[in-house]
Amino acid sequence: MKIGIIGTGHIGKTLVQRLSAAGHGVKVANSRGPDSIGADVLAFGGRPVQSAEAVTDVDVLILSIPLIRIPDIAPVIATVSAETVVIDTSNYYPARDGNIGPIESGQVESLWVAERLGRPVVKAWNAIGSDSFAKKDKPAGSPGRIAIPVAADSDADRKVGIALVEDTGFDGFDAGTLAQSWRQQPGAPCYCTDLSREEMPAALATAEVARLPKRRDLSFAAVMERIEGVATNPDAEYLVRLNRALFM
């Protein structure tokens, strides 16, 4: 597939590497320009471009940017072909993003994103920690392979998202429609808890929407305390232990 990726943060970087290594043609852009994209990101064939080029002539466009930046990128997304599958990896953290009224009032994050972009999206790769994503990929069929939920209103788009998750080294799990994607938001039992395909159905089913905000904020505060003065994210095992204790 021809894939455009906007964002080279912790998740975006790994997406460029894995999808390029899987044989896809990957163009990547960020807010700082092509010259700022490191050689490690491009090691498997990703091509650095400006944002306007990243969204042109692609089968799939992946947005791996903070949720608060979604409205800023909307004018660029407006130029994307209607046939292009748009995948969003973002999550809402009010301590980082500021309060967003509709989400605070209960709107599902993915639906807020789709409204701001003016088009359907697929929600994927949001429910795995960046360290787990970078280090815990396994070949298909491996015991204990981690599952990543994928939600979308279009069955065809969801299948594309699931197939690309598989190409990054994880089991893609059909999580239903965007209206149900709150079950993979921060604070939910499947969020950054490194569950297998067999464990995922129960985690999605037992999610309680009213409990997500408090659990999300407790986890975020604990992570911020852990990394204060440190330039890297917590290791995978710490984040998994923390979120399993808080969410499950």
C-alpha positions in Angstrom: 0.0 0.0 0.0 0.9 3.6 -0.4 0.9 5.1 3.1 1.3 8.6 4.4 2.1 9.2 8.1 2.0 12.6 9.8 3.8 12.6 13.1 7.2 11.2 14.2 6.7 10.9 17.9 7.0 7.6 19.9 4.2 5.8 18.0 4.7 7.5 14.6 8.4 6.7 14.5 7.7 3.0 15.0 4.9 3.0 12.5 7.2 4.4 9.8 9.8 1.7 10.6 7.5 -1.2 10.8 5.3 -0.4 7.8 8.3 0.4 5.6 9.9 -2.9 6.7 6.7 -4.7 5.8 7.0 -3.5 2.2 4.6 -0.6 2.1 5.6 2.7 0.4 5.7 5.1 3.3 5.9 8.9 3.1 6.3 10.7 6.5 5.9 14.3 7.6 6.0 16.2 10.8 5.5 19.8 11.9 9.3 20.6 11.8 9.9 19.6 8.2 11.6 16.8 6.4 15.2 17.7 7.4 14.2 17.1 11.1 13.3 13.4 10.5 16.1 11.2 11.8 17.9 8.5 9.8 16.6 5.9 12.3 13.0 6.7 11.4 13.8 6.2 7.7 16.1 3.1 8.1 13.7 0.7 6.4 12.7 2.9 3.5 10.4 5.7 4.7 10.6 8.9 2.7 10.5 12.3 4.4 8.2 14.9 2.8 6.2 18.0 3.6 2.7 17.4 5.1 1.0 18.4 1.9 2.8 15.7 0.0 2.3 13.1 2.8 -1.5 13.3 2.2 -1.3 13.1 -1.6 -1.8 9.9 -3.6 -2.0 7.5 -0.7 -4.2 4.6 0.1 -3.9 5.1 3.8 -3.1 8.2 5.9 -2.1 7.8 9.5 -2.3 10.7 11.9 0.0 10.1 14.9 -0.2 13.5 16.5 -1.5 14.8 19.8 -5.3 15.0 19.8 -5.3 18.7 20.5 -3.5 19.2 17.1 -6.3 17.5 15.1 -8.1 20.8 14.3 -4.9 22.3 13.1 -4.3 19.6 10.6 -8.0 19.5 9.4 -7.3 21.9 6.4 -4.7 19.6 5.1 -6.9 16.5 5.6 -9.6 18.3 3.6 -7.5 17.8 0.5 -7.3 14.0 1.0 -9.1 11.7 -1.5 -12.4 10.3 -0.2 -11.0 6.8 -1.0 -8.1 7.2 1.4 -8.5 5.4 4.7 -7.6 7.9 7.5 -6.3 6.3 10.7 -6.0 8.2 14.0 -3.8 7.1 16.9 -4.5 9.9 19.3 -5.8 10.0 22.9 -7.2 12.7 25.0 -5.4 13.7 28.2 -6.8 17.0 29.6 -3.7 17.6 31.7 -1.8 17.7 28.5 -4.4 18.9 25.9 -6.5 21.2 28.0 -10.2 20.6 28.6 -12.1 19.9 25.4 -15.8 20.6 26.2 -17.5 17.9 24.1 -15.2 15.1 25.3 -15.5 16.3 28.9 -19.3 16.0 28.4 -19.0 12.5 27.2 -18.4 12.5 23.4 -16.3 9.6 22.3 -12.8 10.8 21.4 -12.9 9.2 17.9 -16.2 10.8 17.1 -14.8 14.2 18.1 -11.8 13.6 15.8 -14.0 12.6 12.9 -16.1 15.7 13.4 -13.1 18.0 13.3 -11.7 16.3 10.2 -15.1 16.2 8.5 -14.6 12.6 7.5 -14.7 9.0 8.9 -11.6 7.7 10.7 -10.3 4.4 11.9 -9.1 4.3 15.5 -5.9 2.1 15.9 -2.6 1.9 17.7 -3.9 4.2 20.5 -4.3 1.5 23.1 -0.7 0.4 23.3 2.2 2.1 25.1 5.0 3.4 22.9 7.6 1.2 24.5 5.5 -2.0 24.1 4.9 -1.0 20.5 8.6 -0.5 19.8 9.8 -3.7 21.6 7.0 -6.3 21.9 6.1 -7.1 18.3 6.0 -10.8 17.4 5.3 -12.9 14.3 1.7 -13.9 13.6 0.8 -17.0 15.6 3.3 -16.5 18.3 2.2 -17.3 21.8 1.3 -14.3 23.9 1.2 -11.9 20.9 -0.3 -8.6 22.0 -3.6 -7.5 20.4 -4.5 -4.0 19.4 -8.1 -3.0 19.1 -9.3 -1.3 15.8 -12.5 0.6 15.5 -14.3 2.1 12.5 -17.7 2.6 11.1 -16.8 1.1 7.7 -16.2 -2.6 7.7 -13.8 -2.2 4.8 -11.8 0.5 6.5 -11.6 -1.5 9.7 -10.2 -4.4 7.8 -7.5 -2.2 6.4 -6.6 -1.0 9.9 -6.5 -4.6 11.2 -4.3 -5.7 8.3 -1.8 -2.9 9.0 -1.8 -3.6 12.7 -0.8 -7.2 11.8 2.0 -5.8 9.6 3.4 -4.0 12.6 3.7 -7.2 14.6 0.5 -7.4 16.6 -2.9 -9.0 16.4 -5.4 -6.6 15.0 -8.7 -7.0 16.9 -12.1 -5.9 15.6 -13.4 -3.5 18.2 -16.6 -2.5 16.3 -17.8 1.0 15.5 -16.4 4.4 16.5 -19.3 4.8 18.9 -17.9 1.8 20.8 -14.3 3.0 20.7 -14.6 4.6 24.1 -13.8 1.0 25.2 -10.2 1.5 24.0 -9.8 5.0 25.4 -7.4 5.8 28.3 -8.7 4.3 31.5 -10.3 1.3 29.9 -9.1 -2.3 30.8 -7.6 -2.8 27.3 -5.6 0.5 27.3 -1.8 -0.1 27.6 -2.3 -3.4 29.4 -0.7 -5.6 26.7 -3.5 -8.1 26.4 -3.6 -11.1 24.0 -6.3 -11.7 21.4 -7.9 -14.2 23.8 -8.0 -11.6 26.6 -9.3 -8.7 24.6 -13.0 -9.5 24.3 -13.5 -9.6 28.1 -11.5 -6.3 28.5 -13.7 -4.5 26.0 -16.9 -5.9 27.4 -16.1 -5.0 31.0 -15.1 -1.4 30.3 -17.2 1.2 32.3 -17.5 4.5 30.6 -18.2 6.4 33.9 -14.9 5.2 35.4 -12.6 6.1 32.5 -11.8 9.8 33.3 -10.7 9.2 36.9 -8.6 6.1 35.9 -7.1 8.0 33.0 -6.1 11.0 35.1 -4.6 8.8 37.9 -2.5 6.9 35.4 -1.3 10.2 33.7 -0.4 11.7 37.0 1.6 8.6 38.0 3.5 8.6 34.7 4.3 12.3 34.9 5.6 11.8 38.4 7.7 8.9 37.3 9.4 10.7 34.4 9.8 14.1 36.0 13.2 15.4 34.9 13.7 12.4 32.5 13.5 12.7 28.8 12.2 9.2 28.0 8.8 7.5 28.5 8.5 4.9 31.3 9.5 1.4 30.3 6.8 -1.0 29.0 6.6 -3.1 32.1 6.1 -0.2 34.5 3.3 1.2 32.4 1.6 -2.2 32.0 1.8 -2.9 35.7 0.4 0.5 36.5 -2.5 0.4 34.1 -3.4 -3.2 35.0 -3.6 -2.2 38.6 -5.7 0.9 37.9 -7.9 -0.3 35.0 -8.5 -4.1 35.5 
